[in-house]
């Protein structure tokens, strides 16, 4: 599967929209008494958004690589919390798709930006 190329500003917008959708989802979780899981998920998702917003189109290759590295941990944490909610049968699998798809796209975009930046640093740009 080819990784779709999106701009950094698109990544920032996608991350922000994802955080907003997750915030709404977490409010629902809290209303159902799942405060701890909701808080953990929201914390990791907002960290991803903050990292996405720390770079811009003029960022140096090293900054892009650092941002992608920094995003790995909260991205994995977000996936972990989503898996726990789904496999623990707290939330239906179908409901989780709406959150997983943008998260996968964000993860793939960070990975693609890092690979591209690494390739450019190897050829001396």
Helices and strands as residue ranges (DSSP letters): H 8-31, H 35-52, H 61-87, H 93-122
